[in-house]
Amino acid sequence: MEKLSQQEETAMVAIWKVGKGFVKDFLEVHASPAPPYTTLASTIKNLEKKGYIESRKVGNVYEYTPVVEEQSYKQKYMNSFVKDYFANSYKELVSFFAKEKKISPDELKEIIKMIEKDNH
């Protein structure tokens, strides 16, 4: 699985939101500012070449379906992100966000409850 560019990732998020659909469907849910139709269509073709989506012709347009699941992509790239930037330590990752005030004490408590619940 090849790492995606920021533009490709943003397009994939729209594709995952819609599921099976056409370029116009993905454009409707794309993060703002949405790219021009032709730019998104080109990005989608690149995603197909990389094996993230597949297409089938419906009339004179293509319908696209994600092949790579969002969860699989997130797992693969979050693991490498944590490895590269936080010495493979999720504790360091959470600590970083706490120090930067990007996560509140209440959110940390919520995370602890989720962890404790999953371990019982």
DAKA-V890235 format. One record per pair of residues at least 24 apart in sequence whose C-alpha atoms are under 10 Angstrom apart, sorted by the first residue. I is the first residue (numbers start at 1). GAP is how many residues later the second one is. If there is no record, write none. Layout:
i & gap
I & GAP
I & GAP
//
This chain:
i & gap
1 & 49
1 & 50
1 & 51
1 & 67
1 & 71
1 & 72
1 & 75
1 & 76
2 & 45
2 & 48
2 & 49
2 & 50
2 & 71
2 & 75
3 & 47
3 & 70
3 & 73
3 & 74
4 & 42
4 & 43
4 & 46
4 & 48
4 & 69
4 & 73
5 & 38
7 & 28
7 & 32
7 & 33
7 & 36
8 & 32
8 & 34
8 & 35
8 & 36
8 & 38
8 & 39
9 & 34
9 & 38
9 & 64
10 & 24
10 & 30
10 & 33
11 & 24
11 & 29
11 & 30
11 & 32
11 & 33
11 & 36
12 & 31
12 & 32
12 & 35
12 & 40
12 & 41
12 & 54
12 & 56
12 & 57
12 & 58
13 & 57
15 & 29
15 & 38
15 & 49
15 & 50
15 & 51
15 & 55
16 & 37
16 & 49
16 & 50
16 & 51
16 & 52
16 & 53
16 & 54
17 & 53
18 & 47
18 & 48
19 & 45
19 & 46
19 & 47
19 & 48
20 & 33
20 & 34
20 & 35
20 & 43
20 & 44
20 & 45
20 & 46
21 & 34
21 & 41
21 & 42
21 & 43
21 & 44
21 & 45
22 & 33
22 & 36
22 & 39
22 & 40
22 & 41
22 & 42
22 & 43
23 & 38
23 & 39
23 & 40
23 & 41
25 & 38
26 & 38
//
